[in-house]
């Protein structure tokens, strides 16, 4: 369609040029021919550039459409598999729940018994260590106080 518009434009220009050539007597035919040739070359280059741009845009659009179609087709093929895996995972989870509950029921008395046995030991250990930690705190505080006493007074 663009080519036919360009061809019509060239015909109109040629007719206009022909009518104008008849009215002007001293016009240089060679210069006019060069101008017309240059005009046609410029129009041809412009049309070629526009056509190449349009072809590139169409190719890019085709690539985008092809990629989108591929993604949608892949999604359609994978979705049933995903649904099946999710359903199987839900079934497995339901099957494992009683097993896990049974294990928790069996381990709970053991952990409660372990805590009951360890609690007095940790309380006893803490009771024995607490005086030592208090004594060490006092010792470090005395060392700090003595160190501060040895420092020269600050000039503030």
Z-matrix of the N, CA and C atoms (Angstrom, degrees):
N
C 1 1.444
C 2 1.526 1 110.23
N 3 1.340 2 116.11 1 -41.21
C 4 1.462 3 118.72 2 178.77
C 5 1.526 4 110.75 3 -64.40
N 6 1.337 5 114.73 4 -36.61
C 7 1.456 6 118.04 5 -179.16
C 8 1.522 7 110.54 6 -63.69
N 9 1.329 8 117.07 7 -41.05
C 10 1.462 9 119.24 8 -179.98
C 11 1.523 10 110.59 9 -67.22
N 12 1.325 11 117.72 10 -34.19
C 13 1.469 12 120.44 11 175.87
C 14 1.524 13 110.67 12 -65.70
N 15 1.328 14 115.48 13 -41.18
C 16 1.462 15 119.25 14 179.02
C 17 1.519 16 110.13 15 -66.16
N 18 1.330 17 116.61 16 -41.80
C 19 1.457 18 120.01 17 179.99
C 20 1.529 19 110.09 18 -62.62
N 21 1.336 20 116.95 19 -41.44
C 22 1.468 21 120.42 20 178.18
C 23 1.516 22 110.31 21 -63.58
N 24 1.336 23 115.92 22 -39.89
C 25 1.464 24 119.67 23 178.59
C 26 1.521 25 110.78 24 -63.64
N 27 1.329 26 117.31 25 -40.48
C 28 1.462 27 120.92 26 179.10
C 29 1.537 28 109.78 27 -64.11
N 30 1.328 29 117.05 28 -41.48
C 31 1.466 30 120.24 29 178.61
C 32 1.524 31 110.46 30 -62.72
N 33 1.335 32 116.48 31 -44.74
C 34 1.469 33 120.16 32 178.98
C 35 1.521 34 110.00 33 -61.23
N 36 1.330 35 116.35 34 -43.81
C 37 1.468 36 119.29 35 178.70
C 38 1.529 37 111.13 36 -63.19
N 39 1.321 38 117.03 37 -39.44
C 40 1.465 39 120.23 38 -179.87
C 41 1.526 40 110.33 39 -65.80
N 42 1.345 41 116.75 40 -41.40
C 43 1.465 42 119.73 41 179.14
C 44 1.525 43 109.67 42 -65.76
N 45 1.342 44 115.85 43 -44.28
C 46 1.466 45 119.43 44 179.49
C 47 1.520 46 109.99 45 -62.80
N 48 1.317 47 115.18 46 -40.10
C 49 1.454 48 119.18 47 179.76
C 50 1.529 49 110.51 48 -64.77
N 51 1.337 50 115.28 49 -41.59
C 52 1.469 51 119.37 50 -179.91
C 53 1.514 52 111.97 51 -64.37
N 54 1.322 53 117.74 52 -40.50
C 55 1.461 54 119.77 53 179.41
C 56 1.503 55 110.70 54 -71.18
N 57 1.308 56 115.93 55 -34.66
C 58 1.458 57 119.08 56 179.59
C 59 1.523 58 110.14 57 -71.92
N 60 1.329 59 116.74 58 -35.14
C 61 1.463 60 120.75 59 -178.88
C 62 1.523 61 110.45 60 -64.67
N 63 1.312 62 116.46 61 -34.32
C 64 1.457 63 118.82 62 179.92
C 65 1.514 64 111.93 63 -70.10
N 66 1.308 65 119.16 64 -30.05
C 67 1.456 66 121.38 65 -176.15
C 68 1.519 67 112.41 66 -83.65
N 69 1.298 68 117.73 67 -25.04
C 70 1.468 69 119.63 68 -178.62
C 71 1.528 70 107.82 69 -102.51
N 72 1.319 71 117.02 70 123.86
C 73 1.451 72 121.44 71 -173.21
C 74 1.515 73 111.73 72 -86.13
N 75 1.328 74 118.63 73 -40.63
C 76 1.462 75 120.85 74 -170.32
C 77 1.540 76 112.47 75 -96.73
N 78 1.289 77 117.63 76 21.49
C 79 1.476 78 118.87 77 -176.46
C 80 1.521 79 108.84 78 -75.95
N 81 1.301 80 115.20 79 144.32
C 82 1.453 81 121.07 80 -179.54
C 83 1.526 82 107.93 81 -85.38
N 84 1.307 83 118.72 82 114.58
C 85 1.460 84 123.55 83 -174.94
C 86 1.518 85 111.72 84 -66.09
N 87 1.308 86 117.01 85 -36.38
C 88 1.455 87 120.29 86 -178.64
C 89 1.527 88 111.30 87 -66.48
N 90 1.318 89 118.18 88 -42.56
C 91 1.465 90 122.51 89 179.28
C 92 1.515 91 110.21 90 -64.71
N 93 1.321 92 116.07 91 -41.81
C 94 1.464 93 119.25 92 178.86
C 95 1.523 94 110.66 93 -65.28
N 96 1.302 95 117.23 94 -39.79
C 97 1.453 96 120.84 95 178.91
C 98 1.529 97 110.55 96 -64.20
N 99 1.323 98 117.97 97 -40.05
C 100 1.467 99 122.23 98 177.66
C 101 1.539 100 110.32 99 -64.59
N 102 1.330 101 116.15 100 -41.42
C 103 1.462 102 120.18 101 179.23
C 104 1.530 103 110.39 102 -64.34
N 105 1.323 104 115.12 103 -43.93
C 106 1.459 105 119.48 104 179.65
C 107 1.529 106 110.35 105 -65.48
N 108 1.301 107 117.21 106 -41.42
C 109 1.463 108 121.65 107 177.62
C 110 1.532 109 110.10 108 -62.18
N 111 1.319 110 115.83 109 -44.06
C 112 1.468 111 120.15 110 178.91
C 113 1.527 112 110.80 111 -63.54
N 114 1.321 113 116.71 112 -41.18
C 115 1.460 114 121.63 113 178.71
C 116 1.530 115 110.31 114 -62.04
N 117 1.332 116 116.99 115 -45.07
C 118 1.463 117 121.05 116 179.58
C 119 1.532 118 109.98 117 -65.34
N 120 1.325 119 117.66 118 -40.46
C 121 1.469 120 121.21 119 178.09
C 122 1.532 121 110.74 120 -63.52
N 123 1.326 122 116.35 121 -42.67
C 124 1.467 123 120.45 122 178.79
C 125 1.531 124 110.96 123 -63.28
N 126 1.345 125 115.46 124 -43.31
C 127 1.459 126 119.37 125 179.78
C 128 1.529 127 109.92 126 -65.23
N 129 1.323 128 116.70 127 -39.88
C 130 1.465 129 121.22 128 179.31
C 131 1.530 130 110.31 129 -63.21
N 132 1.328 131 116.62 130 -43.83
C 133 1.470 132 120.38 131 178.96
C 134 1.528 133 110.46 132 -64.43
N 135 1.312 134 116.50 133 -40.09
C 136 1.462 135 120.89 134 178.87
C 137 1.524 136 111.13 135 -64.00
N 138 1.332 137 116.02 136 -44.88
C 139 1.470 138 120.69 137 179.74
C 140 1.527 139 109.98 138 -65.32
N 141 1.331 140 116.61 139 -42.15
C 142 1.465 141 120.42 140 178.67
C 143 1.528 142 110.65 141 -60.95
N 144 1.329 143 117.03 142 -45.17
C 145 1.470 144 121.05 143 178.98
C 146 1.518 145 111.80 144 -62.59
N 147 1.331 146 116.18 145 -44.42
C 148 1.471 147 120.15 146 179.70
C 149 1.525 148 110.48 147 -64.10
N 150 1.339 149 116.24 148 -40.14
C 151 1.468 150 119.90 149 179.57
C 152 1.531 151 110.65 150 -65.03
N 153 1.329 152 117.06 151 -42.53
C 154 1.464 153 120.38 152 179.14
C 155 1.531 154 110.66 153 -63.76
N 156 1.325 155 116.78 154 -41.58
C 157 1.469 156 120.33 155 177.47
C 158 1.520 157 110.72 156 -61.11
N 159 1.325 158 115.81 157 -43.40
C 160 1.461 159 120.22 158 -179.03
C 161 1.524 160 110.30 159 -65.08
N 162 1.335 161 117.43 160 -41.86
C 163 1.468 162 121.24 161 179.03
C 164 1.531 163 109.93 162 -62.80
N 165 1.323 164 117.43 163 -42.30
C 166 1.473 165 120.79 164 178.95
C 167 1.521 166 111.00 165 -63.49
N 168 1.333 167 117.21 166 -40.73
C 169 1.467 168 120.52 167 179.22
C 170 1.517 169 111.00 168 -66.22
N 171 1.325 170 116.52 169 -39.56
C 172 1.469 171 120.07 170 178.59
C 173 1.523 172 109.89 171 -65.38
N 174 1.346 173 117.00 172 -42.24
C 175 1.462 174 120.25 173 178.22
C 176 1.529 175 110.71 174 -62.32
N 177 1.327 176 116.60 175 -43.68
C 178 1.469 177 120.18 176 178.81
C 179 1.520 178 110.56 177 -62.06
N 180 1.309 179 116.97 178 -41.24
C 181 1.462 180 121.01 179 178.59
C 182 1.524 181 110.51 180 -64.62
N 183 1.333 182 116.75 181 -40.60
C 184 1.462 183 120.58 182 178.19
C 185 1.526 184 110.91 183 -63.37
N 186 1.341 185 116.91 184 -42.08
C 187 1.468 186 120.89 185 178.93
C 188 1.529 187 109.77 186 -63.13
N 189 1.323 188 116.54 187 -43.50
C 190 1.462 189 120.71 188 179.19
C 191 1.524 190 110.70 189 -62.78
N 192 1.306 191 116.28 190 -45.29
C 193 1.467 192 120.07 191 179.06
C 194 1.529 193 111.26 192 -63.76
N 195 1.327 194 116.73 193 -40.57
C 196 1.457 195 120.77 194 178.78
C 197 1.529 196 110.29 195 -63.58
N 198 1.326 197 116.91 196 -43.77
C 199 1.467 198 120.40 197 179.05
C 200 1.525 199 110.72 198 -63.56
N 201 1.319 200 116.41 199 -43.34
C 202 1.466 201 120.36 200 179.41
C 203 1.530 202 110.66 201 -62.40
N 204 1.315 203 116.38 202 -43.55
C 205 1.463 204 120.70 203 178.46
C 206 1.525 205 110.41 204 -62.56
N 207 1.324 206 116.78 205 -42.24
C 208 1.461 207 121.10 206 179.01
C 209 1.530 208 110.44 207 -61.53
N 210 1.315 209 116.67 208 -43.92
C 211 1.469 210 120.74 209 179.63
C 212 1.521 211 110.44 210 -63.49
N 213 1.309 212 116.82 211 -44.59
C 214 1.466 213 119.86 212 -179.77
C 215 1.534 214 111.17 213 -65.56
N 216 1.327 215 117.01 214 -40.66
C 217 1.462 216 120.18 215 177.84
C 218 1.531 217 110.72 216 -64.46
N 219 1.321 218 116.06 217 -43.22
C 220 1.464 219 120.20 218 179.01
C 221 1.524 220 110.54 219 -62.71
N 222 1.317 221 116.35 220 -43.16
C 223 1.465 222 120.81 221 178.90
C 224 1.533 223 109.67 222 -61.35
N 225 1.334 224 116.52 223 -42.69
C 226 1.466 225 120.40 224 179.80
C 227 1.529 226 111.04 225 -63.82
N 228 1.331 227 117.18 226 -35.02
C 229 1.462 228 120.36 227 179.41
C 230 1.526 229 111.80 228 -75.65
N 231 1.308 230 117.15 229 -35.38
C 232 1.463 231 121.49 230 -175.50
C 233 1.524 232 112.09 231 -82.69
N 234 1.317 233 118.36 232 -31.35
C 235 1.467 234 121.93 233 -173.87
C 236 1.529 235 113.10 234 -55.08
N 237 1.343 236 120.10 235 -44.16
C 238 1.473 237 118.20 236 177.39
C 239 1.533 238 112.57 237 -60.52
N 240 1.328 239 115.97 238 -37.43
C 241 1.461 240 119.51 239 178.14
C 242 1.529 241 110.92 240 -65.50
N 243 1.316 242 116.02 241 -42.55
C 244 1.472 243 120.53 242 177.89
C 245 1.524 244 109.96 243 -61.74
N 246 1.318 245 116.97 244 -45.41
C 247 1.467 246 120.88 245 179.08
C 248 1.531 247 110.41 246 -60.18
N 249 1.321 248 116.84 247 -42.27
C 250 1.458 249 120.88 248 -179.45
C 251 1.529 250 110.66 249 -65.05
N 252 1.337 251 116.96 250 -43.64
C 253 1.468 252 120.79 251 179.55
C 254 1.526 253 110.03 252 -62.90
N 255 1.334 254 117.37 253 -42.17
C 256 1.459 255 120.06 254 178.83
C 257 1.522 256 111.37 255 -64.00
N 258 1.315 257 116.86 256 -40.43
C 259 1.463 258 120.34 257 178.69
C 260 1.528 259 110.42 258 -64.77
N 261 1.318 260 117.14 259 -43.44
C 262 1.468 261 121.17 260 178.85
C 263 1.527 262 110.60 261 -64.75
N 264 1.325 263 117.15 262 -39.05
C 265 1.469 264 120.56 263 178.35
C 266 1.530 265 110.32 264 -64.23
N 267 1.323 266 117.16 265 -40.32
C 268 1.466 267 120.74 266 178.15
C 269 1.531 268 110.04 267 -64.68
N 270 1.340 269 117.26 268 -42.24
C 271 1.468 270 120.77 269 177.54
C 272 1.528 271 110.46 270 -61.41
N 273 1.325 272 116.07 271 -45.98
C 274 1.459 273 121.08 272 -179.30
C 275 1.527 274 110.72 273 -61.43
N 276 1.315 275 115.75 274 -41.94
C 277 1.464 276 119.95 275 178.92
C 278 1.528 277 110.67 276 -61.91
N 279 1.318 278 116.79 277 -42.09
C 280 1.462 279 120.42 278 178.95
C 281 1.535 280 110.63 279 -66.02
N 282 1.329 281 117.43 280 -36.94
C 283 1.462 282 120.79 281 178.93
C 284 1.524 283 111.90 282 -69.96
N 285 1.321 284 117.05 283 -32.88
C 286 1.459 285 121.83 284 -176.17
C 287 1.533 286 111.62 285 -81.62
N 288 1.320 287 118.34 286 -24.93
C 289 1.470 288 121.14 287 -177.19
C 290 1.526 289 112.76 288 -53.54
N 291 1.319 290 120.24 289 -49.87
C 292 1.465 291 118.91 290 179.61
C 293 1.540 292 112.21 291 -62.75
N 294 1.311 293 116.28 292 -37.25
C 295 1.467 294 120.91 293 179.18
C 296 1.527 295 110.07 294 -62.48
N 297 1.321 296 116.21 295 -46.54
C 298 1.467 297 120.75 296 179.57
C 299 1.523 298 110.24 297 -64.91
N 300 1.325 299 117.36 298 -41.78
C 301 1.467 300 120.80 299 178.47
C 302 1.527 301 110.13 300 -62.01
N 303 1.329 302 117.54 301 -39.94
C 304 1.458 303 121.98 302 178.22
C 305 1.523 304 110.82 303 -63.18
N 306 1.324 305 116.25 304 -44.44
C 307 1.473 306 120.39 305 178.63
C 308 1.527 307 109.75 306 -62.41
N 309 1.334 308 116.80 307 -44.73
C 310 1.465 309 119.91 308 178.88
C 311 1.526 310 110.52 309 -60.39
N 312 1.334 311 117.24 310 -41.46
C 313 1.467 312 120.80 311 179.45
C 314 1.523 313 111.52 312 -63.90
N 315 1.332 314 117.10 313 -35.92
C 316 1.462 315 120.47 314 179.90
C 317 1.528 316 111.90 315 -76.29
N 318 1.320 317 117.05 316 -34.92
C 319 1.464 318 120.67 317 -176.62
C 320 1.525 319 111.50 318 -80.57
N 321 1.320 320 118.30 319 -30.11
C 322 1.474 321 121.47 320 -175.99
C 323 1.528 322 111.79 321 -55.90
N 324 1.326 323 120.08 322 -48.98
C 325 1.474 324 118.24 323 178.15
C 326 1.536 325 112.54 324 -61.83
N 327 1.323 326 116.00 325 -36.16
C 328 1.467 327 118.81 326 179.06
C 329 1.528 328 111.14 327 -65.28
N 330 1.332 329 116.83 328 -45.25
C 331 1.474 330 119.28 329 -179.97
C 332 1.520 331 110.67 330 -68.13
N 333 1.336 332 116.92 331 -37.05
C 334 1.468 333 118.93 332 177.45
C 335 1.524 334 109.91 333 -64.32
N 336 1.319 335 117.35 334 -42.91
C 337 1.459 336 122.28 335 178.40
C 338 1.529 337 110.24 336 -63.22
N 339 1.331 338 116.34 337 -43.91
C 340 1.467 339 120.75 338 178.89
C 341 1.524 340 110.12 339 -60.98
N 342 1.326 341 117.38 340 -46.13
C 343 1.470 342 120.53 341 178.92
C 344 1.527 343 110.62 342 -62.65
N 345 1.325 344 117.06 343 -39.35
C 346 1.464 345 120.36 344 179.47
C 347 1.522 346 111.01 345 -63.88
N 348 1.321 347 117.60 346 -34.57
C 349 1.459 348 120.79 347 179.99
C 350 1.524 349 111.74 348 -80.11
N 351 1.308 350 116.54 349 -36.00
C 352 1.465 351 120.29 350 -176.10
C 353 1.521 352 111.89 351 -80.41
N 354 1.322 353 118.10 352 -32.73
C 355 1.469 354 121.57 353 -177.21
C 356 1.537 355 112.17 354 -53.78
N 357 1.345 356 119.97 355 -50.02
C 358 1.471 357 118.34 356 179.23
C 359 1.532 358 112.62 357 -62.71
N 360 1.328 359 116.28 358 -35.41
C 361 1.465 360 119.35 359 178.88
C 362 1.528 361 111.13 360 -64.93
N 363 1.329 362 116.48 361 -45.29
C 364 1.472 363 119.04 362 -179.65
C 365 1.521 364 110.58 363 -67.98
N 366 1.338 365 117.11 364 -37.67
C 367 1.468 366 119.37 365 177.32
C 368 1.531 367 110.55 366 -64.21
N 369 1.330 368 116.48 367 -41.77
C 370 1.461 369 121.33 368 178.76
C 371 1.526 370 110.52 369 -64.31
N 372 1.330 371 115.87 370 -44.56
C 373 1.472 372 120.24 371 178.68
C 374 1.528 373 110.78 372 -60.52
N 375 1.308 374 116.09 373 -45.18
C 376 1.470 375 120.42 374 179.71
C 377 1.527 376 110.27 375 -63.49
N 378 1.317 377 116.75 376 -40.15
C 379 1.469 378 119.87 377 179.40
C 380 1.522 379 110.70 378 -64.81
N 381 1.323 380 117.96 379 -36.30
C 382 1.461 381 120.62 380 179.67
C 383 1.521 382 112.13 381 -76.08
N 384 1.304 383 117.05 382 -33.10
C 385 1.461 384 120.83 383 -177.05
C 386 1.529 385 111.87 384 -82.80
N 387 1.311 386 117.53 385 -27.78
C 388 1.472 387 120.93 386 -175.40
C 389 1.535 388 112.37 387 -56.20
N 390 1.339 389 119.89 388 -46.72
C 391 1.471 390 118.03 389 178.49
C 392 1.532 391 111.86 390 -61.79
N 393 1.324 392 116.42 391 -35.91
C 394 1.464 393 119.79 392 178.47
C 395 1.526 394 110.35 393 -65.13
N 396 1.330 395 117.47 394 -43.96
C 397 1.466 396 119.42 395 178.88
C 398 1.526 397 110.94 396 -65.74
N 399 1.338 398 117.53 397 -37.80
C 400 1.474 399 119.69 398 176.87
C 401 1.518 400 110.50 399 -63.23
N 402 1.347 401 116.27 400 -42.86
C 403 1.457 402 120.34 401 179.76
C 404 1.534 403 110.63 402 -63.53
N 405 1.350 404 117.21 403 -41.55
C 406 1.467 405 120.59 404 179.39
C 407 1.528 406 110.89 405 -65.64
N 408 1.325 407 116.54 406 -38.05
C 409 1.467 408 119.56 407 176.82
C 410 1.520 409 110.97 408 -60.95
N 411 1.315 410 116.07 409 -45.41
C 412 1.471 411 120.37 410 179.46
C 413 1.523 412 110.37 411 -62.99
N 414 1.343 413 115.84 412 -41.51
C 415 1.452 414 120.12 413 179.88
C 416 1.531 415 111.16 414 -61.46
N 417 1.336 416 115.95 415 -48.40
C 418 1.472 417 119.61 416 179.65
C 419 1.522 418 111.36 417 -63.94
N 420 1.315 419 117.78 418 -35.07
C 421 1.466 420 120.91 419 177.55
C 422 1.527 421 109.73 420 -65.77
N 423 1.329 422 118.18 421 -40.21
C 424 1.465 423 121.41 422 178.03
C 425 1.523 424 110.35 423 -64.66
N 426 1.340 425 116.24 424 -43.17
C 427 1.472 426 119.76 425 178.48
C 428 1.522 427 109.74 426 -60.94
N 429 1.321 428 117.80 427 -42.10
C 430 1.476 429 121.55 428 179.02
C 431 1.518 430 110.27 429 -63.05
N 432 1.328 431 116.38 430 -45.08
C 433 1.470 432 120.01 431 -179.36
C 434 1.519 433 110.81 432 -63.20
N 435 1.321 434 117.12 433 -42.43
C 436 1.467 435 120.29 434 179.82
C 437 1.526 436 110.94 435 -67.39
N 438 1.322 437 116.48 436 -37.77
C 439 1.474 438 120.13 437 178.31
C 440 1.520 439 109.88 438 -65.12
N 441 1.308 440 117.37 439 -42.42
C 442 1.467 441 120.60 440 177.84
C 443 1.518 442 110.99 441 -63.38
N 444 1.327 443 116.69 442 -36.52
C 445 1.469 444 120.51 443 -179.92
C 446 1.520 445 110.19 444 -66.86
N 447 1.329 446 118.95 445 -30.98
C 448 1.461 447 122.31 446 -179.66
C 449 1.528 448 112.33 447 -78.24
N 450 1.306 449 118.34 448 -21.73
C 451 1.466 450 121.29 449 -179.27
C 452 1.515 451 110.22 450 -71.47
N 453 1.335 452 117.20 451 145.45
C 454 1.473 453 118.85 452 176.36
C 455 1.536 454 108.98 453 -68.30
N 456 1.313 455 116.74 454 152.77
C 457 1.477 456 119.78 455 -179.67
C 458 1.518 457 109.73 456 -61.74
N 459 1.303 458 115.24 457 142.75
C 460 1.470 459 119.99 458 -179.05
C 461 1.507 460 109.60 459 -81.67
N 462 1.360 461 114.59 460 147.22
C 463 1.482 462 121.27 461 179.93
C 464 1.510 463 107.88 462 -96.77
N 465 1.253 464 117.37 463 90.21
C 466 1.455 465 120.65 464 -178.28
C 467 1.500 466 111.81 465 -107.22
